[in-house]
Amino acid sequence: MTERPRVVLFGSGSPISTQALAALAREADVVGVVVPTGPRVRGPLSAVRAWRRRRSTSALRTLAQAGGAITLSFDRHEPDRLAGAIRALRPDLIGVATFPARLPSVVLESAPLGAIGIHPSALPRHRGPAPLFWTYHDDDAEAGVSVFRLDDGVDTGAVLAAETFPLQRGRLGSDLYDEIARRGAALLVRAALQTATGRAEPVPQDEARATREPLPAPGRFRIDFNTWGAERVWHFLRGVGEAGSILEVHFCRVLEQGDPPKRRPMSHGPARTFGLAAPRRAAGTIEPIADGLLVHCHDGWVEVAANPRR
């Protein structure tokens, strides 16, 4: 096989997928790009959602078109049809760079060398759909990114390449994500070339070290104010709180005149600073201030910005 493999890339339109496509295009022949689709349009609301999905993949589609790649759509109800379309492109390998659906076996097998994908953690740690969230939530000292072989499991295939690096305290999650996108794209290219030339050395994952977490929906995670100190709460909110609504009333007591606490998220921006001091209020109390929130911890406080979108 030539040193320049033919690749079909699955991507969601995220920076990880666009950077992966750009990096692959320099070293491989990307003959197709597959983007997700959602439920069929059945009314005005679903039409709006479909438009938003298409807009989120527009950069990826544009990049694919510029490189001469065919754009295909993933429909979970028609895997055989997609597999046939992929086979018609005669790829050697499938690459996956953030995709919101598991690929069925018939799709994984539509390229002779199978499929490899990027995962934003050092597998087998943080398998599942939101590894960066859980990297911050679990207070990991390191972040990582892996490229692995896709199989019938969820992020369980053998690892082809991986990197770990120190996670600076208070680093914004968006900044970490950008670094992982760059590192992951480079690893994907390296693994694709090694796979195509028979030089890949897959390493099975150690199941004894594996962790798997769900999407961080309400009720599936918590900030334990009895054990987390102010510095850890600050670090967590810096990492995952830029978009707001991470603090929730069901594990915080809110001081609001005439408004008893309700089970609802608190709209906010990223954490700004923290201080260590004897507690003035019960741990987990949220105190509204002029331009944000003050989150009281058992050993101090965290100042959180207001939501800039409001």
Buried (B, 14 or more C-beta within 10 A) or exposed (E): EEEEBBBBBBBBBBBBBBBBBBBBBEBBBBBBBBBBBBEEEEEEEEEEEBEEBBEBBEBBBEBBEEBEBBBBEBBBEEBEEBBEBBBEBEBBBBBBBBBEEEBBEBBBBBBEBBBBBBBBBBBBBBBBBBBBBBBBBEEBEEBBBBBBBBBEEEBBBBBBBBBBBEBEEBBBBEEBBBEBBBBBBBBBBBBBBBBBEEEBEBEEBEEEEBBBBEEBEEEEBEBEBEEBBBBBBBBBBBBBBBEBEBBBBEBBBBBEEEEEEEEEEBEBBBBBEBBEEEBEBEBBBBBBEEEBBBBBBBBBBBBBBBBEEE
